[in-house]
Amino acid sequence: MNFLFSLDRKYILLVIIIFFLLCFIFIFYKFFFSIEKKLILDKAISKVDITDPRFSINNFDRKILITAKEGDFINKDKILLKKNVLFKSNKFSIESDNVIFNRKDQTAESYENSIFRSNNTKISSEGFNIYDNGNKIKFHGNSIIILK
């Protein structure tokens, strides 16, 4: 006769239930403490290089002020600006989420959704490129232009 048939079903069921309970407790313990450790690390260690960075692009007739919530250094001259990036001058403003700003060349480019606003113009695009010390702006991808 088979060995498994000779075992009592109650004992087999009890062993299986205990095994699943132990597995559940182990998984719950690992999940709970991993979340707790992550929350502690997020509070203790900032994952960004610069908080609230502020820069400017200077040209002959205007100054473009650049602000963001976070920034990370890519190399010595390039900085990735993240979260609520705003380019503002007397004549226009541009909003985006991720922008690469080059301090040396005074250029900026983004491949994220961007909104350009001026007195009578609004342009929504899939990115932009500011070059020639802020004198020229090129919009990438599909763009919608609204003239008032």
C-alpha positions as CSV (number, residue, x, y, z in Angstrom):
1,M,0.0,0.0,0.0
2,N,1.1,3.6,-0.7
3,F,2.7,5.5,2.2
4,L,0.6,8.7,1.5
5,F,-2.6,6.7,1.8
6,S,-1.6,5.5,5.2
7,L,-1.2,9.0,6.7
8,D,-4.1,10.7,8.4
9,R,-5.7,13.5,6.3
10,K,-6.0,15.8,9.3
11,Y,-2.3,15.8,10.0
12,I,-1.5,16.4,6.3
13,L,-4.0,19.3,6.3
14,L,-2.5,20.7,9.5
15,V,1.0,20.6,8.2
16,I,0.0,22.3,4.9
17,I,-1.9,25.1,6.9
18,I,1.1,25.6,9.2
19,F,3.4,25.8,6.1
20,F,1.3,28.4,4.4
21,L,1.0,30.5,7.6
22,L,4.7,30.5,8.1
23,C,5.2,31.6,4.4
24,F,2.6,34.3,4.9
25,I,4.2,35.6,8.1
26,F,7.7,35.6,6.4
27,I,6.5,37.5,3.4
28,F,4.5,40.0,5.5
29,Y,7.6,40.6,7.7
30,K,9.9,41.2,4.8
31,F,7.4,43.5,3.0
32,F,6.6,45.5,6.2
33,F,10.2,46.1,7.1
34,S,11.3,46.9,3.6
35,I,8.7,49.7,3.4
36,E,9.8,51.0,6.8
37,K,13.5,51.0,5.8
38,K,12.6,52.7,2.5
39,L,10.7,55.5,4.3
40,I,13.6,56.0,6.7
41,L,16.2,56.1,3.9
42,D,14.1,58.6,1.9
43,K,13.9,60.9,4.8
44,A,17.6,60.6,5.7
45,I,19.2,60.6,2.3
46,S,18.3,63.1,-0.5
47,K,18.6,61.5,-3.9
48,V,19.2,64.8,-5.7
49,D,22.3,66.8,-6.1
50,I,20.6,70.3,-5.9
51,T,17.3,71.3,-4.3
52,D,15.5,74.3,-5.7
53,P,18.2,75.2,-8.3
54,R,18.2,78.6,-9.9
55,F,20.1,79.6,-13.0
56,S,19.9,82.3,-15.7
57,I,20.6,82.7,-19.4
58,N,22.0,86.1,-20.1
59,N,21.9,87.8,-23.5
60,F,22.1,91.4,-24.8
61,D,18.4,92.5,-24.3
62,R,17.0,90.1,-21.7
63,K,17.6,87.6,-18.9
64,I,15.9,84.3,-18.7
65,L,15.5,83.0,-15.2
66,I,15.4,79.2,-14.7
67,T,13.9,77.5,-11.6
68,A,13.1,73.9,-10.7
69,K,12.4,71.7,-7.7
70,E,15.4,69.3,-8.2
71,G,18.6,69.1,-10.1
72,D,21.2,66.4,-10.8
73,F,24.7,66.9,-12.2
74,I,25.3,65.0,-15.5
75,N,28.8,66.3,-15.8
76,K,30.7,69.5,-15.0
77,D,28.6,71.7,-17.2
78,K,25.3,69.9,-17.8
79,I,22.6,69.7,-15.1
80,L,19.3,67.7,-15.4
81,L,16.6,69.9,-13.9
82,K,13.5,68.0,-12.7
83,K,10.0,68.7,-11.4
84,N,8.3,72.0,-12.3
85,V,11.1,73.5,-14.4
86,L,10.2,77.1,-15.3
87,F,12.0,79.4,-17.8
88,K,10.8,83.0,-17.3
89,S,11.7,86.3,-19.0
90,N,9.9,89.6,-19.5
91,K,8.5,88.3,-22.8
92,F,7.7,84.6,-22.3
93,S,7.7,81.6,-20.0
94,I,8.2,77.9,-20.6
95,E,7.1,75.1,-18.3
96,S,8.4,71.5,-18.5
97,D,9.4,68.6,-16.2
98,N,12.8,67.4,-17.3
99,V,15.3,69.8,-18.9
100,I,19.0,69.5,-19.5
101,F,20.7,72.8,-18.9
102,N,24.2,73.5,-20.1
103,R,25.8,76.2,-17.9
104,K,28.8,76.7,-20.1
105,D,27.0,77.1,-23.5
106,Q,23.9,78.8,-21.9
107,T,21.6,76.3,-23.6
108,A,18.7,74.1,-22.5
109,E,16.8,71.3,-24.1
110,S,13.9,69.0,-23.2
111,Y,12.1,66.1,-24.8
112,E,9.2,66.2,-22.3
113,N,5.9,67.9,-22.8
114,S,6.4,71.7,-22.6
115,I,4.2,74.8,-22.6
116,F,5.4,78.1,-24.0
117,R,3.4,81.2,-23.0
118,S,3.8,84.7,-24.3
119,N,1.4,87.7,-24.6
120,N,-0.7,86.5,-27.5
121,T,0.8,83.0,-28.0
122,K,0.6,79.6,-26.4
123,I,2.6,76.6,-27.8
124,S,2.3,73.1,-26.4
125,S,5.1,70.8,-27.7
126,E,6.9,67.6,-27.0
127,G,10.1,69.4,-26.1
128,F,12.2,72.4,-26.9
129,N,15.7,73.6,-27.5
130,I,17.0,77.0,-26.3
131,Y,20.2,78.1,-27.9
132,D,22.2,81.2,-29.1
133,N,22.1,82.6,-25.5
134,G,18.3,82.4,-25.4
135,N,17.7,84.3,-28.7
136,K,16.4,81.2,-30.5
137,I,13.9,78.5,-29.4
138,K,13.2,75.4,-31.4
139,F,10.2,73.2,-30.5
140,H,10.4,69.4,-30.9
141,G,7.7,66.9,-32.0
142,N,4.0,67.5,-32.3
143,S,3.2,71.1,-31.4
144,I,0.0,73.0,-31.0
145,I,0.1,76.7,-31.5
146,I,-2.7,78.9,-30.2
147,L,-2.7,82.6,-31.3
148,K,-5.0,85.1,-29.6
